[in-house]
Amino acid sequence: MTSRPRVQPREVWLLTATFLVAVAGLIYELIAATLSSYLLGDSVRQFSFVIGIFLASMGLGAWVSRYVRDPLPGFVWAQILLGIAGGFLAPVVFGLYAWTGEVAVPLYSLLIAVGILSGMEIPLIARTLHGIGAPEFRFENVLSFDYLGALAASLAFPVLIIPHLGLMSASLAFGALNLAVAALSLWIFRRDLSLAPLAVWAVAAVATGLGLWQAERIVSLTEAQLYEDDVILSEDTAYQHITVTRFRDRIRLFLDHSIQFDSYDEYRYHEALVHPAMGLVPAPKRVLILGGGDGMALREVLRHPVEAVTLVDLDPRVTEIFSSHPDLAALNGHSYDDPRLTAVNFDAWRFVEDTEEAYDVIILDLPDPKTLALSKLYSREFYAMLVDRLAAGGAVVTQAGSPFYARQAFWSIVETWEATRNPYAPGAGLNVIPYHALVPSFGDWGFVLATVEDPAPRPLPLPEGLGFLTRGTWAAAQSFDGDTDRIAARVNSIRDHALLGFYVGAWEKWFR
């Protein structure tokens, strides 16, 4: 009877290293995809580009690895170089974006470098295992540990890494992981390796350690360059990057580096969004707000004698800071303290799909449709679910982007509402009212209001104390000029997402 060959510590380490480097490699890929989505927009296209380029670079790296004569030193050098290129991926890209406005060239250059080095890892580890005479070596074992590492990274990235580290610290932390793998490999195989890489490793380790130590300062300096005002809050959540800036009494909110409101003029946007729908519905009692975690739309709704308001926002951190931070809660009039409010952190589509409540007014204060996930919240299918949740005589209103900058996208939203059936009048459509208002922070901004019944011919009732909206401005808001008037567009559906193409194309035309 033959005994099983004993597994050596060096073999265990190489398989462990396979798992660790797989985690780091996928984290770099996810960081690059998130960065490109934040800074270049159109997350579907950017994620596709990043994944494709990274995988192709890994293939190139696997091919290049055949020319590495000695696999063990080659693996150590790959880890050191990955610690540098991957570790400083986010700091370099953010820094160049802040100071030069350049993103694509440094991002994809570093991505290719990281992909090539990552692609070399598995062939080099496999050759090293074979070279040390591992009796139980099987190539599929190496791949299994590689895939397990990728699974661990993909699960941890949105749940643990981004909410607790942020992109900058995550990039540096996993660079440190690659450097740690290099150091342990140098120690475990000290009899087989020269100490030549130690000098480069030491410099990289010191730079990475300093980067981690000063990560918050790096973020502050970068964002100070990106934004005109002082940054009073900056953090990554599982859903987005939140930045709040202040200059004297002026506060602005940015999500994924896109402005959401400016306290100097947000009242114009929120009054235009909320009060026409509330005024056209006789005695609205139950209101649903989708999005609007900053509480500004909620503040305007609470000017009316409503009985209950439900606010649904995906990101719990947004509702938390706007309900608890003194300066931010003051902006929404401490509306989160109102006993009539029920705040829910949930996906808007799923909430509407699951709820059995009927609402007199539904308000969509959602981000622009710049991704597929957001585009579906402007689709005919979603609008059909919304009107099914309207009470008789109810109204729904959505922000609809700029009819000037994204003209075709705006009218696509209008057409989508017009194509939505009316559950209270079979065979008929909704009464759809497109309108717009000047919000200096955004420009000419559009809204679409839909009611299940034709509004009564009466002056629009408005609460007292409004700063912008009057009956006169409401009448003027429904008039469009030659630059914003209706043009041909298509209904937005989850089958084709026509709106996404209209939106991205329009903003690229103006701002790329």
Secondary structure as the mmCIF struct_conf table of DSSP 4:
data_model
#
loop_
_struct_conf.conf_type_id
_struct_conf.id
_struct_conf.beg_label_comp_id
_struct_conf.beg_label_asym_id
_struct_conf.beg_label_seq_id
_struct_conf.end_label_comp_id
_struct_conf.end_label_asym_id
_struct_conf.end_label_seq_id
HELX_LH_PP_P HELX_LH_PP_P1 THR A 2 GLN A 8
HELX_RH_AL_P HELX_RH_AL_P1 PRO A 9 LEU A 40
HELX_RH_AL_P HELX_RH_AL_P2 SER A 43 VAL A 64
HELX_RH_3T_P HELX_RH_3T_P1 SER A 65 TYR A 67
BEND BEND1 ARG A 69 ASP A 70
HELX_RH_AL_P HELX_RH_AL_P3 PRO A 71 ALA A 85
TURN_TY1_P TURN_TY1_P1 GLY A 86 PHE A 88
HELX_RH_AL_P HELX_RH_AL_P4 LEU A 89 THR A 100
HELX_RH_AL_P HELX_RH_AL_P5 ALA A 104 GLY A 131
TURN_TY1_P TURN_TY1_P2 ILE A 132 GLY A 133
TURN_TY1_P TURN_TY1_P3 PRO A 135 GLU A 136
HELX_RH_AL_P HELX_RH_AL_P6 PHE A 139 ALA A 156
HELX_RH_PI_P HELX_RH_PI_P1 PHE A 157 ILE A 161
HELX_RH_AL_P HELX_RH_AL_P7 ILE A 162 ILE A 188
TURN_TY1_P TURN_TY1_P4 PHE A 189 ASP A 192
BEND BEND2 LEU A 193 LEU A 193
BEND BEND3 LEU A 195 LEU A 195
TURN_TY1_P TURN_TY1_P5 ALA A 196 PRO A 197
HELX_RH_AL_P HELX_RH_AL_P8 LEU A 198 TRP A 213
TURN_TY1_P TURN_TY1_P6 GLN A 214 GLN A 214
HELX_RH_AL_P HELX_RH_AL_P9 ALA A 215 LEU A 226
BEND BEND4 TYR A 227 ASP A 229
STRN STRN1 ASP A 230 ASP A 236
BEND BEND5 ALA A 238 TYR A 239
STRN STRN2 HIS A 241 PHE A 247
TURN_TY1_P TURN_TY1_P7 ARG A 248 ASP A 249
STRN STRN3 ARG A 250 LEU A 255
TURN_TY1_P TURN_TY1_P8 ASP A 256 HIS A 257
STRN STRN4 SER A 258 ASP A 262
TURN_TY1_P TURN_TY1_P9 SER A 263 ASP A 265
HELX_RH_AL_P HELX_RH_AL_P10 GLU A 266 LEU A 280
BEND BEND6 VAL A 281 ALA A 283
STRN STRN5 ARG A 286 GLY A 291
TURN_TY1_P TURN_TY1_P10 GLY A 293 ASP A 294
BEND BEND7 GLY A 295 GLY A 295
HELX_RH_AL_P HELX_RH_AL_P11 MET A 296 VAL A 301
TURN_TY1_P TURN_TY1_P11 LEU A 302 ARG A 303
BEND BEND8 HIS A 304 HIS A 304
BEND BEND9 GLU A 307 GLU A 307
STRN STRN6 ALA A 308 VAL A 312
BEND BEND10 LEU A 314 LEU A 314
HELX_RH_AL_P HELX_RH_AL_P12 PRO A 316 SER A 324
BEND BEND11 HIS A 325 HIS A 325
HELX_RH_AL_P HELX_RH_AL_P13 PRO A 326 LEU A 331
TURN_TY1_P TURN_TY1_P12 ASN A 332 HIS A 334
HELX_RH_3T_P HELX_RH_3T_P2 SER A 335 ASP A 337
TURN_TY1_P TURN_TY1_P13 PRO A 339 ARG A 340
STRN STRN7 LEU A 341 VAL A 344
BEND BEND12 PHE A 346 PHE A 346
HELX_RH_AL_P HELX_RH_AL_P14 ALA A 348 ASP A 354
STRN STRN8 TYR A 359 ASP A 365
HELX_LH_PP_P HELX_LH_PP_P2 LEU A 366 ASP A 368
BEND BEND13 PRO A 369 PRO A 369
BEND BEND14 THR A 371 THR A 371
HELX_RH_AL_P HELX_RH_AL_P15 LEU A 372 SER A 375
HELX_RH_3T_P HELX_RH_3T_P3 LYS A 376 TYR A 378
BEND BEND15 SER A 379 SER A 379
HELX_RH_AL_P HELX_RH_AL_P16 ARG A 380 ASP A 388
TURN_TY1_P TURN_TY1_P14 ARG A 389 ARG A 389
STRN STRN9 LEU A 390 GLN A 399
TURN_TY1_P TURN_TY1_P15 PRO A 403 ALA A 406
HELX_RH_AL_P HELX_RH_AL_P17 ARG A 407 GLU A 418
TURN_TY1_P TURN_TY1_P16 ALA A 419 ALA A 419
BEND BEND16 THR A 420 THR A 420
STRN STRN10 ARG A 421 ARG A 421
TURN_TY1_P TURN_TY1_P17 PRO A 423 TYR A 424
BEND BEND17 ALA A 425 ALA A 425
TURN_TY1_P TURN_TY1_P18 PRO A 426 GLY A 427
STRN STRN11 GLY A 429 GLY A 429
STRN STRN12 ASN A 431 VAL A 439
TURN_TY1_P TURN_TY1_P19 PRO A 440 PHE A 442
STRN STRN13 GLY A 443 THR A 451
BEND BEND18 VAL A 452 GLU A 453
HELX_LH_PP_P HELX_LH_PP_P3 ASP A 454 ALA A 456
BEND BEND19 PRO A 457 ARG A 458
HELX_LH_PP_P HELX_LH_PP_P4 PRO A 459 PRO A 461
TURN_TY1_P TURN_TY1_P20 GLU A 464 GLY A 465
BEND BEND20 GLY A 467 PHE A 468
HELX_RH_AL_P HELX_RH_AL_P18 ARG A 471 ALA A 477
TURN_TY1_P TURN_TY1_P21 GLN A 478 GLN A 478
TURN_TY1_P TURN_TY1_P22 GLY A 482 THR A 484
BEND BEND21 ASP A 485 ASP A 485
TURN_TY1_P TURN_TY1_P23 ILE A 494 ASP A 496
HELX_RH_AL_P HELX_RH_AL_P19 ALA A 498 PHE A 511
#
